[in-house]
Amino acid sequence: MEFPSWFQRAIQRRLEYVAAQIERNPELSKYHAEEKKAFEAIFSGIDITQSPEFMAWEDKHHMKRAGENEHLYLQGMRDGVQLAVALLFDPLAAFDKDA
């Protein structure tokens, strides 16, 4: 089953909006700051990818991405449940609001 193009565009816009919110999420700002600090340490004269600084940055980068992905997943689940409930209880009203 293929979704209508308007529905696909709506989902894409929602994904972009939620991703932007996650980038500014205060809970994740600690990870952003740690990753940035670790990444900057890489370029303080060290040019070896196997350096401890690179490995520290890589760990922090993965932690940040994991946190972002977790938030994105949870928001997607919430949105999906809200959409399902709206369609189950009043499918026509859900579409009339977007028109």
MMTF fields as JSON, N, C-alpha, C and O atoms, coordinates in Angstrom:
{
  "mmtfVersion": "1.0.0",
  "mmtfProducer": "UNKNOWN",
  "numBonds": 395,
  "numAtoms": 396,
  "numGroups": 99,
  "numChains": 1,
  "numModels": 1,
  "chainsPerModel": [1],
  "groupsPerChain": [99],
  "chainIdList": ["A"],
  "bondAtomList": [4, 2, 8, 6, 12, 10, 16, 14, 20, 18, 24, 22, 28, 26, 32, 30, 36, 34, 40, 38, 44, 42, 48, 46, 52, 50, 56, 54, 60, 58, 64, 62, 68, 66, 72, 70, 76, 74, 80, 78, 84, 82, 88, 86, 92, 90, 96, 94, 100, 98, 104, 102, 108, 106, 112, 110, 116, 114, 120, 118, 124, 122, 128, 126, 132, 130, 136, 134, 140, 138, 144, 142, 148, 146, 152, 150, 156, 154, 160, 158, 164, 162, 168, 166, 172, 170, 176, 174, 180, 178, 184, 182, 188, 186, 192, 190, 196, 194, 200, 198, 204, 202, 208, 206, 212, 210, 216, 214, 220, 218, 224, 222, 228, 226, 232, 230, 236, 234, 240, 238, 244, 242, 248, 246, 252, 250, 256, 254, 260, 258, 264, 262, 268, 266, 272, 270, 276, 274, 280, 278, 284, 282, 288, 286, 292, 290, 296, 294, 300, 298, 304, 302, 308, 306, 312, 310, 316, 314, 320, 318, 324, 322, 328, 326, 332, 330, 336, 334, 340, 338, 344, 342, 348, 346, 352, 350, 356, 354, 360, 358, 364, 362, 368, 366, 372, 370, 376, 374, 380, 378, 384, 382, 388, 386, 392, 390],
  "bondOrderList": [1, 1, 1, 1, 1, 1, 1, 1, 1, 1, 1, 1, 1, 1, 1, 1, 1, 1, 1, 1, 1, 1, 1, 1, 1, 1, 1, 1, 1, 1, 1, 1, 1, 1, 1, 1, 1, 1, 1, 1, 1, 1, 1, 1, 1, 1, 1, 1, 1, 1, 1, 1, 1, 1, 1, 1, 1, 1, 1, 1, 1, 1, 1, 1, 1, 1, 1, 1, 1, 1, 1, 1, 1, 1, 1, 1, 1, 1, 1, 1, 1, 1, 1, 1, 1, 1, 1, 1, 1, 1, 1, 1, 1, 1, 1, 1, 1, 1],
  "groupList": [{"groupName": "MET", "atomNameList": ["N", "CA", "C", "O"], "elementList": ["N", "C", "C", "O"], "formalChargeList": [0, 0, 0, 0], "bondAtomList": [1, 0, 2, 1, 3, 2], "bondOrderList": [1, 1, 2], "singleLetterCode": "M", "chemCompType": "L-PEPTIDE LINKING"}, {"groupName": "GLU", "atomNameList": ["N", "CA", "C", "O"], "elementList": ["N", "C", "C", "O"], "formalChargeList": [0, 0, 0, 0], "bondAtomList": [1, 0, 2, 1, 3, 2], "bondOrderList": [1, 1, 2], "singleLetterCode": "E", "chemCompType": "L-PEPTIDE LINKING"}, {"groupName": "PHE", "atomNameList": ["N", "CA", "C", "O"], "elementList": ["N", "C", "C", "O"], "formalChargeList": [0, 0, 0, 0], "bondAtomList": [1, 0, 2, 1, 3, 2], "bondOrderList": [1, 1, 2], "singleLetterCode": "F", "chemCompType": "L-PEPTIDE LINKING"}, {"groupName": "PRO", "atomNameList": ["N", "CA", "C", "O"], "elementList": ["N", "C", "C", "O"], "formalChargeList": [0, 0, 0, 0], "bondAtomList": [1, 0, 2, 1, 3, 2], "bondOrderList": [1, 1, 2], "singleLetterCode": "P", "chemCompType": "L-PEPTIDE LINKING"}, {"groupName": "SER", "atomNameList": ["N", "CA", "C", "O"], "elementList": ["N", "C", "C", "O"], "formalChargeList": [0, 0, 0, 0], "bondAtomList": [1, 0, 2, 1, 3, 2], "bondOrderList": [1, 1, 2], "singleLetterCode": "S", "chemCompType": "L-PEPTIDE LINKING"}, {"groupName": "TRP", "atomNameList": ["N", "CA", "C", "O"], "elementList": ["N", "C", "C", "O"], "formalChargeList": [0, 0, 0, 0], "bondAtomList": [1, 0, 2, 1, 3, 2], "bondOrderList": [1, 1, 2], "singleLetterCode": "W", "chemCompType": "L-PEPTIDE LINKING"}, {"groupName": "GLN", "atomNameList": ["N", "CA", "C", "O"], "elementList": ["N", "C", "C", "O"], "formalChargeList": [0, 0, 0, 0], "bondAtomList": [1, 0, 2, 1, 3, 2], "bondOrderList": [1, 1, 2], "singleLetterCode": "Q", "chemCompType": "L-PEPTIDE LINKING"}, {"groupName": "ARG", "atomNameList": ["N", "CA", "C", "O"], "elementList": ["N", "C", "C", "O"], "formalChargeList": [0, 0, 0, 0], "bondAtomList": [1, 0, 2, 1, 3, 2], "bondOrderList": [1, 1, 2], "singleLetterCode": "R", "chemCompType": "L-PEPTIDE LINKING"}, {"groupName": "ALA", "atomNameList": ["N", "CA", "C", "O"], "elementList": ["N", "C", "C", "O"], "formalChargeList": [0, 0, 0, 0], "bondAtomList": [1, 0, 2, 1, 3, 2], "bondOrderList": [1, 1, 2], "singleLetterCode": "A", "chemCompType": "L-PEPTIDE LINKING"}, {"groupName": "ILE", "atomNameList": ["N", "CA", "C", "O"], "elementList": ["N", "C", "C", "O"], "formalChargeList": [0, 0, 0, 0], "bondAtomList": [1, 0, 2, 1, 3, 2], "bondOrderList": [1, 1, 2], "singleLetterCode": "I", "chemCompType": "L-PEPTIDE LINKING"}, {"groupName": "LEU", "atomNameList": ["N", "CA", "C", "O"], "elementList": ["N", "C", "C", "O"], "formalChargeList": [0, 0, 0, 0], "bondAtomList": [1, 0, 2, 1, 3, 2], "bondOrderList": [1, 1, 2], "singleLetterCode": "L", "chemCompType": "L-PEPTIDE LINKING"}, {"groupName": "TYR", "atomNameList": ["N", "CA", "C", "O"], "elementList": ["N", "C", "C", "O"], "formalChargeList": [0, 0, 0, 0], "bondAtomList": [1, 0, 2, 1, 3, 2], "bondOrderList": [1, 1, 2], "singleLetterCode": "Y", "chemCompType": "L-PEPTIDE LINKING"}, {"groupName": "VAL", "atomNameList": ["N", "CA", "C", "O"], "elementList": ["N", "C", "C", "O"], "formalChargeList": [0, 0, 0, 0], "bondAtomList": [1, 0, 2, 1, 3, 2], "bondOrderList": [1, 1, 2], "singleLetterCode": "V", "chemCompType": "L-PEPTIDE LINKING"}, {"groupName": "ASN", "atomNameList": ["N", "CA", "C", "O"], "elementList": ["N", "C", "C", "O"], "formalChargeList": [0, 0, 0, 0], "bondAtomList": [1, 0, 2, 1, 3, 2], "bondOrderList": [1, 1, 2], "singleLetterCode": "N", "chemCompType": "L-PEPTIDE LINKING"}, {"groupName": "LYS", "atomNameList": ["N", "CA", "C", "O"], "elementList": ["N", "C", "C", "O"], "formalChargeList": [0, 0, 0, 0], "bondAtomList": [1, 0, 2, 1, 3, 2], "bondOrderList": [1, 1, 2], "singleLetterCode": "K", "chemCompType": "L-PEPTIDE LINKING"}, {"groupName": "HIS", "atomNameList": ["N", "CA", "C", "O"], "elementList": ["N", "C", "C", "O"], "formalChargeList": [0, 0, 0, 0], "bondAtomList": [1, 0, 2, 1, 3, 2], "bondOrderList": [1, 1, 2], "singleLetterCode": "H", "chemCompType": "L-PEPTIDE LINKING"}, {"groupName": "GLY", "atomNameList": ["N", "CA", "C", "O"], "elementList": ["N", "C", "C", "O"], "formalChargeList": [0, 0, 0, 0], "bondAtomList": [1, 0, 2, 1, 3, 2], "bondOrderList": [1, 1, 2], "singleLetterCode": "G", "chemCompType": "PEPTIDE LINKING"}, {"groupName": "ASP", "atomNameList": ["N", "CA", "C", "O"], "elementList": ["N", "C", "C", "O"], "formalChargeList": [0, 0, 0, 0], "bondAtomList": [1, 0, 2, 1, 3, 2], "bondOrderList": [1, 1, 2], "singleLetterCode": "D", "chemCompType": "L-PEPTIDE LINKING"}, {"groupName": "THR", "atomNameList": ["N", "CA", "C", "O"], "elementList": ["N", "C", "C", "O"], "formalChargeList": [0, 0, 0, 0], "bondAtomList": [1, 0, 2, 1, 3, 2], "bondOrderList": [1, 1, 2], "singleLetterCode": "T", "chemCompType": "L-PEPTIDE LINKING"}],
  "groupTypeList": [0, 1, 2, 3, 4, 5, 2, 6, 7, 8, 9, 6, 7, 7, 10, 1, 11, 12, 8, 8, 6, 9, 1, 7, 13, 3, 1, 10, 4, 14, 11, 15, 8, 1, 1, 14, 14, 8, 2, 1, 8, 9, 2, 4, 16, 9, 17, 9, 18, 6, 4, 3, 1, 2, 0, 8, 5, 1, 17, 14, 15, 15, 0, 14, 7, 8, 16, 1, 13, 1, 15, 10, 11, 10, 6, 16, 0, 7, 17, 16, 12, 6, 10, 8, 12, 8, 10, 10, 2, 17, 3, 10, 8, 8, 2, 17, 14, 17, 8],
  "groupIdList": [1, 2, 3, 4, 5, 6, 7, 8, 9, 10, 11, 12, 13, 14, 15, 16, 17, 18, 19, 20, 21, 22, 23, 24, 25, 26, 27, 28, 29, 30, 31, 32, 33, 34, 35, 36, 37, 38, 39, 40, 41, 42, 43, 44, 45, 46, 47, 48, 49, 50, 51, 52, 53, 54, 55, 56, 57, 58, 59, 60, 61, 62, 63, 64, 65, 66, 67, 68, 69, 70, 71, 72, 73, 74, 75, 76, 77, 78, 79, 80, 81, 82, 83, 84, 85, 86, 87, 88, 89, 90, 91, 92, 93, 94, 95, 96, 97, 98, 99],
  "secStructList": [7, 7, 7, 7, 2, 2, 2, 2, 2, 2, 2, 2, 2, 2, 2, 2, 2, 2, 2, 2, 2, 2, 2, 6, 7, 2, 2, 2, 2, 2, 2, 2, 2, 2, 2, 2, 2, 2, 2, 2, 2, 2, 6, 6, 6, 7, 7, 7, 6, 6, 1, 2, 2, 2, 2, 2, 2, 2, 2, 2, 2, 2, 2, 2, 2, 2, 2, 2, 2, 2, 2, 2, 2, 2, 2, 2, 2, 2, 2, 2, 2, 2, 2, 2, 2, 2, 2, 2, 2, 7, 2, 2, 2, 2, 2, 2, 6, 6, 7],
  "xCoordList": [0.848, 0.0, 0.883, 1.777, 0.638, 1.41, 0.572, -0.612, 1.205, 0.512, 0.424, 1.298, -0.629, -0.742, 0.424, 0.988, 0.777, 1.933, 1.75, 2.722, 0.528, 0.302, 0.606, 1.113, 0.299, 0.557, 2.052, 2.57, 2.748, 4.199, 4.884, 5.816, 4.423, 4.997, 4.731, 5.599, 3.535, 3.195, 4.092, 4.573, 4.32, 5.195, 6.618, 7.287, 7.101, 8.46, 8.608, 9.614, 7.608, 7.672, 7.691, 8.421, 6.889, 6.864, 8.211, 8.703, 8.805, 10.122, 11.166, 11.967, 11.163, 12.108, 11.893, 12.858, 10.632, 10.314, 10.797, 11.421, 10.505, 10.903, 12.425, 12.993, 13.089, 14.553, 15.165, 16.151, 14.591, 15.09, 14.89, 15.753, 13.749, 13.512, 14.521, 15.015, 14.824, 15.769, 17.155, 17.873, 17.535, 18.844, 18.961, 20.058, 17.832, 17.849, 17.376, 17.161, 17.216, 16.71, 17.702, 18.861, 17.268, 18.184, 18.744, 19.859, 17.984, 18.495, 19.712, 20.594, 19.749, 20.853, 21.99, 23.027, 21.811, 22.845, 24.16, 25.234, 24.077, 25.299, 26.101, 27.324, 25.412, 26.098, 26.671, 27.766, 25.928, 26.424, 27.713, 28.694, 27.695, 28.865, 30.065, 31.183, 29.837, 30.93, 31.5, 32.716, 30.626, 31.096, 31.913, 32.973, 31.428, 32.133, 33.518, 34.502, 33.59, 34.87, 35.841, 37.019, 35.353, 36.204, 36.662, 37.811, 35.769, 36.131, 37.193, 38.132, 37.052, 38.034, 39.4, 40.425, 39.425, 40.699, 41.459, 42.687, 40.736, 41.378, 42.286, 43.387, 41.836, 42.558, 43.519, 43.911, 43.894, 44.86, 46.284, 47.1, 46.556, 47.885, 48.028, 49.08, 47.021, 47.081, 46.351, 45.194, 47.037, 46.465, 46.367, 46.406, 46.245, 46.208, 44.821, 44.354, 44.16, 42.791, 42.715, 41.634, 43.811, 43.817, 44.191, 44.436, 44.235, 44.604, 43.498, 42.333, 43.856, 42.832, 41.795, 40.63, 42.207, 41.274, 40.213, 39.034, 40.644, 39.685, 38.711, 37.507, 39.231, 38.372, 37.387, 36.236, 37.823, 36.926, 35.821, 34.649, 36.217, 35.213, 34.22, 33.011, 34.736, 33.87, 32.854, 31.68, 33.306, 32.391, 31.307, 30.13, 31.695, 30.726, 29.766, 28.581, 30.289, 29.445, 28.382, 27.216, 28.777, 27.816, 26.784, 25.613, 27.203, 26.259, 25.234, 24.04, 25.718, 24.82, 23.818, 22.62, 24.294, 23.405, 22.397, 21.234, 22.847, 21.935, 20.822, 19.659, 21.168, 20.159, 19.186, 17.98, 19.696, 18.824, 17.889, 16.693, 18.444, 17.621, 16.552, 15.432, 16.893, 15.907, 14.751, 13.586, 15.074, 14.029, 13.185, 11.962, 13.836, 13.124, 12.184, 11.045, 12.636, 11.817, 10.601, 9.475, 10.837, 9.735, 8.699, 7.496, 9.172, 8.235, 7.451, 6.26, 8.101, 7.405, 6.325, 5.239, 6.63, 5.633, 4.447, 3.297, 4.714, 3.627, 2.766, 1.537, 3.439, 2.699, 1.86, 0.717, 2.424, 1.69, 0.458, -0.602, 0.595, -0.547, -1.616, -2.804, -1.194, -2.171, -2.901, -4.11, -2.162, -2.782, -3.765, -4.878, -3.359, -4.232, -5.502, -6.593, -5.375, -6.542, -7.464, -8.683, -6.88, -7.707, -8.46, -9.634, -7.798, -8.448, -9.491, -10.504, -9.257, -10.207, -11.498, -12.585, -11.375, -12.556, -13.304, -14.523, -12.611, -13.287, -12.414, -11.775, -12.372, -11.461, -11.706, -10.75, -12.929, -13.201, -12.779, -12.274, -12.968, -12.578, -11.064, -10.58, -10.325, -8.859, -8.379, -7.408, -9.041, -8.629, -9.197, -8.578, -10.365, -10.976, -10.138, -10.124, -9.449, -8.65, -7.471, -7.057, -6.913, -5.758, -6.148, -5.302, -7.373, -7.796, -7.848, -8.186],
  "yCoordList": [-1.188, 0.0, 1.238, 1.368, 2.128, 3.361, 4.512, 4.64, 5.343, 6.487, 7.592, 7.705, 8.413, 9.55, 10.515, 10.613, 11.226, 12.13, 13.22, 13.611, 13.719, 14.754, 14.209, 14.933, 12.935, 12.321, 12.134, 12.375, 11.709, 11.542, 12.878, 12.943, 13.943, 15.278, 15.732, 16.329, 15.452, 15.832, 15.091, 15.686, 13.804, 13.025, 13.558, 13.67, 13.891, 14.427, 15.757, 15.991, 16.632, 17.922, 17.713, 18.395, 16.771, 16.479, 15.951, 16.341, 15.07, 14.521, 15.632, 15.666, 16.523, 17.645, 18.549, 18.998, 18.819, 19.663, 19.022, 19.682, 17.733, 17.033, 16.937, 17.103, 16.672, 16.598, 17.934, 17.965, 19.032, 20.362, 20.606, 21.187, 20.164, 20.312, 19.499, 19.961, 18.316, 17.452, 18.08, 17.98, 18.721, 19.392, 20.461, 20.731, 21.067, 22.13, 21.652, 22.465, 20.357, 19.788, 20.013, 19.616, 20.645, 20.915, 19.644, 19.657, 18.545, 17.301, 16.793, 16.149, 17.089, 16.613, 17.624, 17.31, 18.827, 19.862, 19.444, 19.826, 18.662, 18.157, 17.313, 17.436, 16.455, 15.606, 16.427, 16.146, 17.443, 18.319, 19.013, 19.061, 19.544, 20.254, 19.319, 19.68, 18.129, 17.167, 16.749, 16.645, 16.51, 16.112, 17.224, 16.97, 18.443, 19.575, 19.739, 19.946, 19.647, 19.789, 18.687, 18.952, 17.462, 16.335, 16.483, 16.179, 16.949, 17.127, 18.213, 18.056, 19.308, 20.393, 19.936, 20.421, 19.019, 18.505, 17.731, 17.656, 17.16, 16.41, 17.32, 16.923, 18.516, 19.41, 20.342, 21.367, 20.019, 20.84, 20.337, 20.206, 20.062, 19.637, 18.142, 17.681, 17.386, 15.928, 15.562, 15.933, 14.833, 14.486, 12.973, 12.49, 12.233, 10.777, 10.302, 10.62, 9.534, 9.105, 8.063, 7.823, 7.447, 6.46, 7.084, 6.37, 8.399, 9.071, 8.942, 8.755, 9.041, 8.981, 10.098, 9.903, 11.262, 12.372, 12.037, 12.341, 11.404, 11.021, 9.986, 10.072, 9.014, 7.969, 8.559, 8.127, 9.542, 10.198, 10.953, 10.889, 11.666, 12.377, 11.393, 11.618, 10.316, 9.336, 8.758, 8.599, 8.443, 7.946, 8.962, 8.612, 10.215, 11.265, 11.513, 11.778, 11.424, 11.597, 10.499, 10.776, 9.271, 8.169, 8.308, 7.982, 8.78, 9.0, 10.071, 9.923, 11.149, 12.222, 11.701, 11.955, 10.985, 10.459, 9.462, 9.44, 8.646, 7.683, 8.415, 8.017, 9.476, 10.266, 10.919, 10.927, 11.47, 12.087, 11.045, 11.288, 9.901, 8.848, 8.34, 8.041, 8.243, 7.805, 8.798, 8.4, 10.089, 11.104, 11.097, 11.227, 10.946, 10.918, 9.722, 9.856, 8.578, 7.369, 7.545, 7.232, 8.044, 8.212, 9.216, 9.006, 10.302, 11.281, 10.67, 10.941, 9.857, 9.173, 8.24, 8.153, 7.545, 6.667, 7.479, 7.099, 8.591, 9.44, 9.946, 9.899, 10.436, 10.955, 9.857, 10.095, 8.661, 7.545, 7.17, 6.907, 7.146, 6.822, 7.903, 7.598, 9.167, 10.247, 10.169, 10.388, 9.856, 9.734, 8.565, 8.699, 7.432, 6.257, 6.525, 6.158, 7.157, 7.458, 8.43, 8.256, 9.452, 10.42, 9.749, 10.043, 8.852, 8.174, 7.166, 6.97, 6.528, 5.542, 6.181, 5.641, 7.333, 7.94, 8.875, 9.009, 9.522, 10.423, 10.613, 11.656, 9.635, 9.7, 10.902, 11.455, 11.308, 12.448, 13.752, 14.627, 13.915, 15.163, 15.35, 16.475, 14.264, 14.349, 14.924, 15.68, 14.581, 15.078, 16.448, 17.224, 16.775, 18.092, 19.209, 20.315, 18.962, 19.996, 20.428, 21.584, 19.531, 19.872, 20.603, 21.238, 20.522, 21.109, 22.598, 23.229],
  "zCoordList": [0.0, 0.0, 0.0, 0.836, -0.92, -0.999, -0.453, -0.767, 0.367, 0.93, -0.109, -0.969, -0.039, -0.972, -0.779, 0.311, -1.848, -1.788, -0.734, -0.089, -0.544, 0.472, 1.859, 2.717, 2.083, 3.382, 3.579, 4.67, 2.537, 2.616, 2.897, 3.699, 2.239, 2.483, 3.916, 4.553, 4.421, 5.802, 6.791, 7.755, 6.562, 7.442, 7.361, 8.389, 6.161, 6.002, 6.729, 7.399, 6.6, 7.309, 8.82, 9.539, 9.295, 10.729, 11.192, 12.251, 10.408, 10.742, 10.817, 11.751, 9.86, 9.859, 11.064, 11.683, 11.403, 12.555, 13.857, 14.688, 14.026, 15.254, 15.335, 16.414, 14.216, 14.211, 14.617, 15.353, 14.145, 14.529, 16.02, 16.678, 16.555, 17.996, 18.797, 19.826, 18.339, 19.041, 19.048, 20.042, 17.961, 17.9, 18.992, 19.482, 19.371, 20.385, 21.759, 22.657, 21.923, 23.17, 24.309, 24.194, 25.414, 26.529, 27.166, 27.687, 27.132, 27.699, 26.931, 27.5, 25.641, 24.81, 24.677, 24.092, 25.21, 25.067, 25.715, 25.25, 26.786, 27.434, 26.457, 26.38, 25.711, 24.736, 23.589, 23.101, 23.161, 22.097, 22.546, 21.804, 23.758, 24.275, 24.425, 24.06, 24.956, 25.121, 23.78, 23.62, 22.819, 21.494, 20.856, 20.284, 20.951, 20.358, 20.978, 20.267, 22.298, 22.992, 22.577, 22.335, 22.495, 22.107, 20.658, 20.338, 19.776, 18.374, 18.221, 17.439, 18.959, 18.892, 19.389, 18.91, 20.333, 20.841, 19.769, 19.808, 18.819, 17.739, 16.925, 16.54, 16.667, 15.77, 16.493, 15.936, 17.685, 18.41, 18.132, 19.044, 16.864, 16.458, 16.267, 15.824, 16.58, 16.433, 15.141, 14.944, 14.27, 12.971, 12.783, 11.651, 13.854, 13.771, 14.193, 15.287, 13.311, 13.603, 14.703, 15.241, 15.048, 16.127, 17.466, 18.438, 17.519, 18.764, 19.806, 19.457, 21.075, 22.136, 21.996, 22.34, 21.496, 21.324, 20.284, 20.465, 19.187, 18.155, 18.694, 18.452, 19.42, 19.985, 20.984, 21.044, 21.769, 22.732, 21.986, 22.357, 20.931, 20.144, 19.523, 19.551, 18.971, 18.329, 19.315, 18.979, 20.533, 21.564, 21.872, 21.962, 22.034, 22.37, 21.203, 21.406, 19.992, 18.809, 18.76, 18.479, 19.03, 19.015, 20.137, 19.942, 21.29, 22.394, 22.008, 22.267, 21.388, 20.966, 19.942, 20.062, 18.95, 17.913, 18.497, 18.093, 19.439, 20.069, 20.813, 20.736, 21.531, 22.24, 21.28, 21.528, 20.18, 19.187, 18.565, 18.406, 18.224, 17.621, 18.579, 18.163, 19.854, 20.845, 20.929, 20.933, 20.994, 21.057, 19.784, 19.844, 18.645, 17.376, 17.31, 16.861, 17.743, 17.758, 18.671, 18.283, 19.876, 20.824, 20.311, 20.464, 19.705, 19.16, 18.0, 17.847, 17.193, 16.102, 16.621, 16.048, 17.705, 18.31, 18.818, 18.599, 19.492, 19.991, 18.839, 18.895, 17.783, 16.63, 15.981, 15.589, 15.868, 15.268, 16.063, 15.494, 17.372, 18.229, 18.111, 18.008, 18.125, 17.99, 16.652, 16.585, 15.588, 14.276, 14.249, 13.739, 14.792, 14.818, 15.615, 15.179, 16.769, 17.599, 16.87, 16.873, 16.247, 15.522, 14.386, 14.16, 13.67, 12.549, 13.014, 12.342, 14.147, 14.653, 15.142, 14.935, 15.792, 16.392, 15.45, 15.564, 14.528, 13.605, 12.372, 12.231, 11.481, 10.338, 9.422, 8.878, 9.243, 8.353, 8.968, 8.264, 10.262, 10.934, 10.894, 10.779, 10.989, 10.961, 9.635, 9.613, 8.521, 7.227, 6.94, 6.213, 7.491, 7.262, 7.867, 7.326, 8.956, 9.637, 8.787, 8.864, 7.973, 7.14, 5.857, 5.226, 5.48, 4.2, 4.236, 3.235]
}
